Amino acid sequence: MTTTSATTAAIAVEEHALAHNYHPLSVVVATAEGAWVTDVDGKRYLDCLAAYSAVNFGHSNPRLIAAAKAQLDRVTLTSRAFHNDQLGPFADALATLLGKEMVLPMNTGAEAVESAIKVARAWGYRVKGVPEGRAKIIVMDGNFHGRTTTIISFSNDPEARADFGPYTPGFTSVPYGDIDAVAAAIDDDTVAVLVEPIQGEAGVVVPPAEFLPALRALATDRRVLMIADEIQSGLGRTGSTVSCDLVGVVPDLYLLGKALGGGIVPVSAVVGDASVLGVLRPGEHGSTFGGNPLAAAVGLEVVSMLSTGEFQERASVLGAHLRSSLEGLIGSGVVEVRGAGLWAGIDIDPALASGRAVCEALMERGVLAKDTHGSTIRLAPPLVVTAEELDWAVEQLRAVLASF
């Protein structure tokens, strides 16, 4: 891999000053627009990661930049000690988009997950009548919901979990997509089931088509909350507003993040009905930055852009095109292709190359992607990408695989 002096110098500063909790590719991005980024040496790359779906609407999207700039000149932060004129319209629009009644605004995806855990436990004690201190939440093997201490307590990924104990109790993990295992795990103390409708970090793993509808029915029957983590899969990525829409399922709580901030500011939210989110009382949960005017102004514009269905349609049509092209690589270094909309998990033959090696080779050819779990790479380009750009990216992957 070739690196220039500018790239080498920039990386050296990062490695000296930053904690080594990431292992990024050797590209130093300086500017970005649409589906493309440009490094410190002026080389352009097609961004096929979109910051793990945080940049669904493209880098420097004009509508989102305009909304942010307009708000910057007005007020950016008040804290929730006071009202602000952007938060109410944002919350109302987001709740309407998802057919719910209430929004709990936060900042990061992990905060949304932590908030939902607290809400589910409070609902269990105050509404369902679970004895204090015994609330249990069912989670899925292979899950990824964030990096906080509580969240990694129910991860079974050694890299996320090892050496960070003692772990938070109250969680039971079952095989992803196995409705019988979920049913067997539910007892009188169970307050919720937390699920990614599509597991992103695991490699864009799509459950059996009947799993989420069966889970919804089971949760209703056994009086437990269904919580859908749509932080990566939501807001247009899978060809629908949220991926639960693909199978006609409405959870009790949606968890949103990443793309909700338009790639400009961190914005997350728990979205549900008053019968669930209404359990929170003043002073029990909060965030200084959650729901700030700048975040709300950008989030409101994101909701407005999604309300037309244009981005969902693009993801659906272009996703089918991408999937067909990628499946043509099966047998030529690719073992399996999974995904929905503009989100694909590609299993590389481990005898050929690691996912990291493939991503490094793609970078040399002007395509940025991310590996996971050894031999899998993920593609999640901004939804503004074109069919021609996708075709070019697949051709670069074909060439990389042939080179190995």
N, C-alpha and C positions, 0 to 999 in steps of 0.2 A: 504494500500500500504506500502510495506517495503522499507526502505531506510537505507543504511549503513552509518557509520560515515564518510567515505570518500566522499560519495555522498552528505550527509548533509552539510559537511564543504564547499564543492565546491559551492553548491547552496547558502549557507549563504553569501559567499564572493560576488557572483553575485548580490544577492538581496540588499546587502549593497551598492555596487559601481555602479550599473547600474540603469538607468531610467526604470521604470516599464511599458514599452510599449509593453511587451510580457508576455504571461502566458504559459511558456513552460512546457512540461511534466517533471517529476522528474527523468530524466536520464541525466548523465553527460558524454558525449562522449569524449573518449581519443584518439582512433585510429579507422581507417576504411579502408576496402579493398573490392572492388567489390560491392556486394549488402549488405554487413554486416558492422556494427559498433560495437565497443567494449567500454564499459564504464570504469570508473576509478577503478572499482572493478574486471574487467576482464570478466564481463558478456557480451555475444554477443546478438545482436538484428538484425533482418532482417529489413533493412531500406525500408519502403514502402512509403516514401515521396520524397526521393532523392532531398531534399532541394527545394521543389516546382518545380522539373524538372531541376534544375541547375546541378544535378549530373546524367544526362541521361546516361553517358558512364561509370558509376561506380566510386566509390571512388578509388583514387590513380591509375587511369588507366595508365598502363605502357607507352603507346604511348604519352599521354598528359604530364605525369610527365617528360619524356625524353625531350620533346619539350621545356617545361618550364625550366628545368635544363640547357639545352644547351644555351638558350637565357640569362639566369641569368649570365652566364660567359662572355657575350658579351656586351649588353647594355639593360637597362630596361626602361629608360624614357628619352625622348629628348624634349618633348612638340611638338606641331604642328608648332612651329616657324621654325623647320627644317624638312627635309624629314628623313625617316628611311627606312632601306632595307627590313623590314618585312611588313610594312603597305600596300604598293602597291600590292604585291602578295596576301595578305589576302583579300583586297577589291576586286581585280579582280576575285579571286576564289569564294568568296561569291556571288558576282553579277552573275557570270556564273551559280552557283548552282541553283539560283532562276530565271534565265532567265531575269535578269534586267541589267541595265547599270552602276548604280552608288551606292555607299555606303557612308553613313554618320556615322562614328564610334563615339560611346559614351561609357558610362560605365555601367550604370544601366538601368533596364527596364523603370523606371519612366522617366529617361532622354531621352530615345528613344521616349516615348509618348510625352513629352514636345517638343522635337525637331520636331516631326511630326506635332504638332499643329501649331508651328511657320511656318513650311514649307507650310502647307495647307493655312494658312492665307496669307502668302506672294504670293503664287500661285493665290489665289483668287483676290488679289489686282492687281498684275502685269500681270496676264495672262487672268483671267476671266473677270476682270474689275469691281469687286465689289467695291462700294464706300468705302473709307478709314474709318476704325473703325466699319464697319457693318458686317464683316465676321461671319458666324454662322456655327457651327459644330454640327451634329446630333450624339447623343450617345444612348446607350441602357440601359434601366432599369436593375438593377442587375449587372451593370458593375463593374469591378475592373481593374484599369490601373495603380495604384500606390498610393503614399501617399503625393505628393506635394500639395501645396495650390491650384494650378489651377486644378489638377486632382480631388481632393476631392470636388471641387466646383460642379462637375457634377456627383458625387456619390449620390445614395439614401440610402446608408448604414449609419444609425445614428452613429454607433461607429466610422466610418471613418471621418464623417463630423461635428458632433456636437461640438460646442464651438471653431471652427477654422475659423469662418467668420471674416470679410466680404469675400464673395465669388467672384470668377472671372466670369464675364458674358460671353455670346457668345456661350452657349451650350443649346441644346434642347434634352431632353430625351424622348424616345418612348419605348413601350413594345418590349422586345427582341423577335425576330422571326416574328414580325408582319410587313410584307412588305407594307401593306396598310397604316399603321401608319407612316412609313418612308416616303412614297410618299406624304402623306398629310402634313408632316412637312417641306418638301423641298420648299424653295422659292428662289427668285432671289439672295438673300444674302448668300445662303448656299454654302459653299466651300468644305465640306467633310462629310462623314459618317464614324465614328470610331466604329469598331466592333471587339469583340472577336469571332472568328469562333466557338469556344467552350468556354463557360464561366467557368473559373476555380474556382475562389473564391466563386462563387455562388453555387458551388456544382457539377461541371463537367456537365453543362447543354448544351445539344446538340440541336441546333435549328432544325426546320423542314427541310427535305432534300432539299426542293425547295427554302429555304430562301436566302442562299448566292448567288446562281445563279441569282435569281430575283433581289437581291440587286446589283449585278454587272451590270445587264442590265439596271436597273433604274439609277444607278450612271452615266453610259455612256450616257443614253438618256437625263438626266437632267444636264449634264456637272458638276458633282461634283466628287471629289476624293473618292475612296473607300480605306480606311486604315484598314488593318487587323493586329490586335495585336496578334502576334503569340509568345509572350514572354514565355508563359507556354506551349502552344500547339504545338509549332514548334520544328524543329530539331530532328525528329524521334519519338517523344512521341506518336503520334496518329497512327503510322503505315505508315506514309508518311513523306516526308521531311518537309512539312508544312501542317497543317490540311486543308487549302484551296484546296490542291491537291485532297482530298477525294471527292470533289464535282466538280472538274474541273474548279475552279475559280482562276483567277489571279487578285489580287487587284492592285491599283496604287502604294501603298506603303506597304511593309512588315515591321513590327516592331519585332525585335528579341532581345533576351537577355538570361539570365539564362544559358542554356546549351551551349551557344556560347563561354563561358569562361571555359568550360570543368570542372567546379567545382573547378577551381584553382584561377582564377582572374575574377573580374567583367568585362564583355564585352557585349556591346549592339550595335545595329545598326539600322538605317533606310535604307531600300533598295528599290530603285525605278529607274525609267528611268530619263534621263537627262531633259526631258520635264517638270518634276516636281521638282526633287532635284536640277536641274540647276538654280532654281530661287535664290538660296543662293549666296551671294556675300562675298568676303573676309572681315572679321571683323564683320559680322552680327551674327555669331553663332560660338561657339567653346567649347573646353574642354581641360584643361591642360593634363589630363590623357587619354582622348579619343584617340584611335589609337596608344597607346604607343607600343614600340617594343615587350615587354613581352606579352601584351594582343594580339597583332597581331600574334605573333608566335604560341600561344596556339590556337587562333581562326582559323588560317590556318590549323592546325592539325585537329581540329574539322571538318572543311569543307572537308578535305581529307578523314576522316573516314566516313563521310556521303555520299561521292561521290560514294561509292561502292554499296549502298543500303542495306548493311548487317543489320544495326541497324534498319532501317525502316521495313525490313522483320521480324526481331525478334519481334518488337513491335506489328506487325500485327498478327503474328501467336500466340505468347504468350498472346496477348490481347484477342483474341477470346477464348483461353483456360481459361483465368481468368474470362472473362464475363460469360461463361457457368457455371463455378463453383459457382460464386457469385449468379447467378440467381437461383441456387438450394437452396439458403437460403431464398428466398422470401416466406413469410408465416411463417417463423420460426424466426421472429424478424426483418426481412428486409422487407420493404414496396416496394422499387423500386431500380433498378440498372441502371445507365446510364454510358455512356463513349464511348471512341474510343481508339483503340490500348491499350497500357499499362497505361491507365488512367481511373479510375472508381470513380464515385460518388455513395455512398450507403446510402439510406435513412433508418435510423433505426426507428422502431415504437416508437414514443415519449412516449407512455404509458409504454414501456419497460425500456428505459434508454436514457440518453442524449448521444450525440456524444462524448462529453468529457469523460463521464464515460466509454464508450466502448473503447476509445483510451487508457485510463489509465489501463483498464483490459488487453487489448492487450499488452501493454508495460510489464506488469507483466509476460506475457507468451512469451516475446521475439520478439514482432512485434511492429514496430513504425509506426504510422499513425497519421493523423491530422483531427480534426473535423472542421466543419464550419456551421454556421447558425443553431445552436441548436442540431438538430438530424441527421445531415449528416456527414459521414466520407469520406475521400478521400484516394485512393490508387494510388500511382505513383512511383512504384519501379524503380530502375535503369534498363536500357534496357539489362544489362548483367545478370539479374536474370534468374534462370532456372525454368522450368515447375514444378519440384519437390519442389522447394522453394515456388513457388506460391501456390501449393496444400497445403503445410504445413501452410502457412499463412491463407488460407481460413479455414483450420481445426481449427486453433486457434480462428478465428472469430466465427466459429460455436460453439465452446466450451464456448466462452465468452457469446454469446447470450443465450445459454442454461443455463448458471449460473445465468443470470438475471431472 
